[in-house]
Amino acid sequence: MSQKIWINLPVKDVEKSTAFFNAIGFHAVSFGNERATLAIDQTTILLFPDAVFEKFTGSQIANTLQSAEVIFSIGAESKEEVDTFIQKVEIAGGSIFGKPSEIDGWMYGAGFADLDGHRWNLLYMDESKMPKR
């Protein structure tokens, strides 16, 4: 089985969403009117206009102002990386719903929403402090 993951996201404006994701460190590998393709490590994110997404999924998109359909988590290498990334999100126009903070003494993370309200989590885990089972 392939180890790659493709995430398909509906967006209101492909060009603005592509600019947002580029500003926070993702890399657009292709762009067009019908979709944009972004890459982060081994994950590919495809941005589709709402109508195109609804057509190929056969269902309406979630209203991200009223509910969350999923949260995407991204690993960070350090607390500083979390802080820097969240600053980029704020500058690029995203919203922060979880300010950077320590969790359970061994994790450090933050949560943000992109321009279309999709929720993302950035998390650094200090495995040397991870509780033993």
Backbone as CSV, one residue per row, in Angstrom:
resi,resn,N_x,N_y,N_z,CA_x,CA_y,CA_z,C_x,C_y,C_z
1,MET,0.839,-1.184,0.000,0.000,0.000,0.000,0.882,1.245,0.000
2,SER,0.483,2.227,-0.746,1.222,3.489,-0.804,1.134,4.202,0.541
3,GLN,2.206,4.854,0.933,2.245,5.575,2.200,1.912,7.056,2.040
4,LYS,1.543,7.462,0.854,1.178,8.855,0.637,-0.276,9.076,1.010
5,ILE,-0.566,10.288,1.438,-1.932,10.673,1.772,-2.292,11.886,0.939
6,TRP,-3.489,11.852,0.345,-4.019,13.006,-0.370,-5.232,13.497,0.398
7,ILE,-5.212,14.752,0.760,-6.331,15.374,1.464,-7.029,16.296,0.473
8,ASN,-8.329,16.116,0.311,-9.113,16.947,-0.596,-9.931,17.934,0.233
9,LEU,-9.726,19.226,0.008,-10.418,20.257,0.776,-11.218,21.180,-0.121
10,PRO,-12.473,21.445,0.249,-13.230,22.454,-0.480,-12.812,23.842,0.002
11,VAL,-12.661,24.769,-0.933,-12.299,26.146,-0.585,-13.146,27.121,-1.402
12,LYS,-13.360,28.286,-0.832,-14.159,29.297,-1.525,-13.376,29.967,-2.654
13,ASP,-12.066,30.131,-2.452,-11.229,30.803,-3.437,-9.883,30.083,-3.516
14,VAL,-9.667,29.332,-4.580,-8.458,28.524,-4.729,-7.204,29.394,-4.680
15,GLU,-7.225,30.525,-5.341,-6.048,31.391,-5.393,-5.694,31.939,-4.007
16,LYS,-6.693,32.438,-3.264,-6.433,32.973,-1.920,-5.984,31.874,-0.962
17,SER,-6.610,30.702,-1.058,-6.224,29.592,-0.182,-4.812,29.118,-0.495
18,THR,-4.460,29.082,-1.760,-3.102,28.687,-2.151,-2.090,29.682,-1.582
19,ALA,-2.386,30.972,-1.672,-1.491,31.993,-1.124,-1.346,31.822,0.389
20,PHE,-2.444,31.530,1.077,-2.404,31.317,2.528,-1.478,30.149,2.869
21,PHE,-1.700,29.010,2.228,-0.893,27.826,2.540,0.575,28.020,2.159
22,ASN,0.838,28.710,1.082,2.239,29.014,0.739,2.873,29.897,1.815
23,ALA,2.110,30.858,2.329,2.629,31.785,3.338,2.973,31.084,4.650
24,ILE,2.296,29.964,4.953,2.583,29.281,6.216,3.560,28.119,6.045
25,GLY,4.070,27.930,4.822,5.131,26.956,4.630,4.817,25.738,3.802
26,PHE,3.604,25.619,3.295,3.300,24.536,2.372,3.836,24.959,1.012
27,HIS,3.923,24.042,0.080,4.474,24.384,-1.225,3.496,24.004,-2.320
28,ALA,3.044,25.005,-3.073,2.165,24.734,-4.204,2.987,24.092,-5.305
29,VAL,2.565,22.902,-5.728,3.282,22.231,-6.804,2.562,22.390,-8.137
30,SER,1.292,22.768,-8.089,0.570,23.133,-9.308,-0.639,23.958,-8.912
31,PHE,-1.153,24.703,-9.872,-2.249,25.622,-9.580,-3.049,25.829,-10.848
32,GLY,-4.342,25.864,-10.721,-5.219,26.124,-11.852,-6.561,26.615,-11.355
33,ASN,-7.488,26.894,-12.276,-8.796,27.388,-11.886,-9.613,26.356,-11.116
34,GLU,-9.434,25.095,-11.456,-10.247,24.043,-10.855,-9.661,23.446,-9.586
35,ARG,-8.348,23.654,-9.351,-7.760,23.120,-8.120,-6.313,23.597,-7.983
36,ALA,-5.823,23.461,-6.761,-4.406,23.693,-6.474,-3.889,22.452,-5.764
37,THR,-2.638,22.121,-5.998,-2.019,20.986,-5.336,-0.888,21.501,-4.468
38,LEU,-0.948,21.200,-3.182,0.053,21.627,-2.215,0.736,20.399,-1.647
39,ALA,1.956,20.555,-1.182,2.668,19.432,-0.586,3.288,19.840,0.737
40,ILE,3.235,18.926,1.687,3.947,19.064,2.949,4.424,17.660,3.309
41,ASP,5.727,17.479,3.320,6.350,16.175,3.523,5.735,15.140,2.582
42,GLN,5.173,14.057,3.114,4.611,12.990,2.290,3.110,13.146,2.071
43,THR,2.574,14.308,2.360,1.136,14.541,2.229,0.873,15.542,1.119
44,THR,-0.097,15.238,0.294,-0.517,16.140,-0.770,-1.904,16.664,-0.412
45,ILE,-2.093,17.956,-0.540,-3.378,18.579,-0.255,-3.903,19.178,-1.546
46,LEU,-5.097,18.764,-1.930,-5.736,19.280,-3.140,-6.841,20.238,-2.730
47,LEU,-6.792,21.458,-3.237,-7.812,22.468,-2.942,-8.764,22.559,-4.129
48,PHE,-10.033,22.353,-3.870,-11.054,22.397,-4.916,-12.082,23.474,-4.595
49,PRO,-12.577,24.185,-5.607,-13.699,25.096,-5.356,-14.860,24.286,-4.768
50,ASP,-15.632,24.919,-3.896,-16.742,24.234,-3.229,-17.598,23.418,-4.198
51,ALA,-18.029,24.039,-5.285,-18.939,23.369,-6.228,-18.306,22.123,-6.847
52,VAL,-17.027,22.182,-7.181,-16.325,21.033,-7.760,-16.230,19.913,-6.722
53,PHE,-15.911,20.275,-5.477,-15.804,19.295,-4.396,-17.157,18.602,-4.167
54,GLU,-18.227,19.392,-4.104,-19.558,18.826,-3.898,-19.955,17.901,-5.041
55,LYS,-19.559,18.248,-6.264,-19.915,17.427,-7.425,-19.260,16.050,-7.343
56,PHE,-17.957,15.991,-7.049,-17.322,14.672,-7.064,-17.536,13.877,-5.778
57,THR,-17.922,14.537,-4.665,-18.211,13.780,-3.448,-19.682,13.390,-3.355
58,GLY,-20.535,14.096,-4.110,-21.960,13.804,-4.057,-22.636,14.258,-2.772
59,SER,-21.997,15.179,-2.052,-22.591,15.693,-0.820,-22.203,17.152,-0.618
60,GLN,-22.974,17.820,0.249,-22.685,19.216,0.554,-21.467,19.302,1.462
61,ILE,-20.742,20.412,1.347,-19.603,20.624,2.236,-20.116,21.021,3.620
62,ALA,-19.308,20.766,4.641,-19.660,21.139,6.007,-19.568,22.651,6.157
63,ASN,-20.457,23.204,6.952,-20.401,24.617,7.271,-19.413,24.769,8.422
64,THR,-18.186,25.165,8.120,-17.132,25.225,9.133,-17.324,26.370,10.130
65,LEU,-18.301,27.249,9.884,-18.620,28.286,10.871,-19.455,27.702,12.009
66,GLN,-20.117,26.578,11.749,-21.003,25.971,12.742,-20.493,24.645,13.293
67,SER,-19.607,23.989,12.568,-19.126,22.688,13.019,-17.756,22.394,12.419
68,ALA,-17.082,21.407,12.988,-15.781,20.980,12.465,-15.954,19.600,11.842
69,GLU,-15.472,19.434,10.634,-15.600,18.144,9.966,-14.435,17.223,10.285
70,VAL,-13.272,17.811,10.616,-12.065,17.044,10.905,-11.015,18.017,11.436
71,ILE,-9.992,17.494,12.091,-8.840,18.330,12.438,-7.603,17.612,11.917
72,PHE,-6.783,18.344,11.198,-5.553,17.804,10.631,-4.416,18.143,11.581
73,SER,-3.587,17.180,11.913,-2.465,17.418,12.823,-1.150,17.347,12.063
74,ILE,-0.280,18.294,12.366,1.038,18.381,11.744,2.073,18.309,12.856
75,GLY,3.077,17.461,12.694,4.146,17.354,13.674,5.136,18.496,13.546
76,ALA,5.648,18.945,14.683,6.668,19.995,14.721,7.932,19.421,15.368
77,GLU,9.070,20.018,15.056,10.349,19.561,15.577,10.710,20.195,16.917
78,SER,10.019,21.306,17.273,10.351,22.010,18.517,9.207,22.931,18.916
79,LYS,9.269,23.414,20.157,8.299,24.408,20.621,8.425,25.684,19.789
80,GLU,9.662,26.042,19.484,9.904,27.260,18.698,9.272,27.156,17.311
81,GLU,9.315,25.964,16.726,8.685,25.776,15.417,7.175,25.986,15.510
82,VAL,6.565,25.500,16.585,5.128,25.716,16.796,4.841,27.209,16.863
83,ASP,5.607,27.927,17.685,5.391,29.369,17.850,5.561,30.125,16.534
84,THR,6.616,29.826,15.799,6.884,30.493,14.516,5.786,30.195,13.500
85,PHE,5.374,28.948,13.432,4.326,28.543,12.493,3.027,29.290,12.790
86,ILE,2.657,29.363,14.063,1.411,30.036,14.448,1.484,31.530,14.129
87,GLN,2.654,32.134,14.280,2.819,33.539,13.894,2.572,33.703,12.395
88,LYS,3.092,32.770,11.585,2.861,32.817,10.133,1.380,32.694,9.810
89,VAL,0.686,31.819,10.525,-0.755,31.638,10.308,-1.494,32.950,10.572
90,GLU,-1.178,33.606,11.680,-1.831,34.880,12.023,-1.566,35.938,10.960
91,ILE,-0.319,36.049,10.519,0.053,37.042,9.506,-0.662,36.754,8.188
92,ALA,-0.828,35.456,7.849,-1.452,35.066,6.578,-2.974,35.156,6.610
93,GLY,-3.571,35.457,7.778,-5.022,35.642,7.845,-5.799,34.485,8.432
94,GLY,-5.104,33.465,8.931,-5.795,32.360,9.591,-6.220,32.779,10.990
95,SER,-7.049,31.955,11.628,-7.467,32.269,12.991,-6.952,31.196,13.947
96,ILE,-6.593,31.629,15.144,-6.036,30.735,16.153,-7.156,30.381,17.124
97,PHE,-7.447,29.085,17.272,-8.459,28.675,18.249,-7.819,28.015,19.469
98,GLY,-6.529,27.722,19.395,-5.798,27.175,20.529,-4.408,27.774,20.549
99,LYS,-4.175,28.709,21.442,-2.868,29.369,21.503,-1.794,28.351,21.917
100,PRO,-0.543,28.565,21.477,0.523,27.633,21.832,0.600,27.428,23.341
101,SER,0.622,26.152,23.734,0.696,25.836,25.158,1.186,24.406,25.351
102,GLU,1.633,24.148,26.590,2.095,22.816,26.941,0.892,21.945,27.317
103,ILE,0.997,20.660,26.963,-0.084,19.720,27.219,0.519,18.496,27.903
104,ASP,0.026,18.170,29.073,0.423,16.958,29.805,1.913,16.864,30.100
105,GLY,2.639,17.978,30.068,4.046,17.981,30.445,5.016,17.461,29.399
106,TRP,4.529,16.973,28.255,5.451,16.436,27.242,5.071,16.814,25.812
107,MET,3.954,17.502,25.671,3.535,17.969,24.348,3.382,19.481,24.383
108,TYR,3.547,20.095,23.225,3.374,21.538,23.073,2.690,21.740,21.735
109,GLY,1.561,22.416,21.746,0.845,22.544,20.490,-0.022,23.778,20.425
110,ALA,-0.651,23.932,19.270,-1.542,25.057,19.009,-2.525,24.636,17.923
111,GLY,-3.671,25.311,17.885,-4.670,25.015,16.864,-5.032,26.253,16.074
112,PHE,-5.259,26.063,14.767,-5.650,27.184,13.925,-6.651,26.728,12.876
113,ALA,-7.340,27.700,12.321,-8.254,27.447,11.211,-7.742,28.209,9.998
114,ASP,-7.830,27.567,8.826,-7.406,28.226,7.593,-8.495,29.194,7.129
115,LEU,-8.346,29.762,5.955,-9.287,30.770,5.461,-10.709,30.239,5.297
116,ASP,-10.855,28.934,5.117,-12.172,28.325,4.930,-12.688,27.646,6.189
117,GLY,-11.993,27.821,7.302,-12.445,27.286,8.569,-12.036,25.851,8.849
118,HIS,-11.238,25.239,7.972,-10.742,23.891,8.243,-9.769,23.984,9.413
119,ARG,-9.896,23.052,10.344,-9.095,23.101,11.568,-7.833,22.263,11.461
120,TRP,-6.760,22.844,11.995,-5.426,22.239,11.958,-4.818,22.306,13.352
121,ASN,-3.992,21.349,13.669,-3.302,21.281,14.944,-1.814,21.124,14.655
122,LEU,-0.998,21.883,15.328,0.449,21.750,15.208,0.938,21.245,16.553
123,LEU,1.747,20.164,16.548,2.104,19.521,17.801,3.565,19.084,17.832
124,TYR,4.251,19.507,18.895,5.603,19.022,19.186,5.482,18.058,20.360
125,MET,6.089,16.877,20.229,6.070,15.892,21.304,7.495,15.605,21.756
126,ASP,7.785,15.878,23.025,9.090,15.574,23.605,9.009,14.135,24.118
127,GLU,9.452,13.211,23.294,9.314,11.793,23.622,10.128,11.384,24.844
128,SER,11.149,12.169,25.202,11.933,11.848,26.400,11.110,12.077,27.671
129,LYS,10.069,12.875,27.580,9.183,13.144,28.721,7.864,12.385,28.640
130,MET,7.698,11.599,27.579,6.471,10.847,27.373,6.275,9.839,28.511
131,PRO,5.072,9.768,29.066,4.826,8.785,30.133,5.084,7.358,29.633
132,LYS,5.673,6.557,30.507,5.954,5.156,30.177,4.698,4.325,30.447
133,ARG,4.493,3.332,29.620,3.322,2.441,29.813,3.685,1.276,30.667
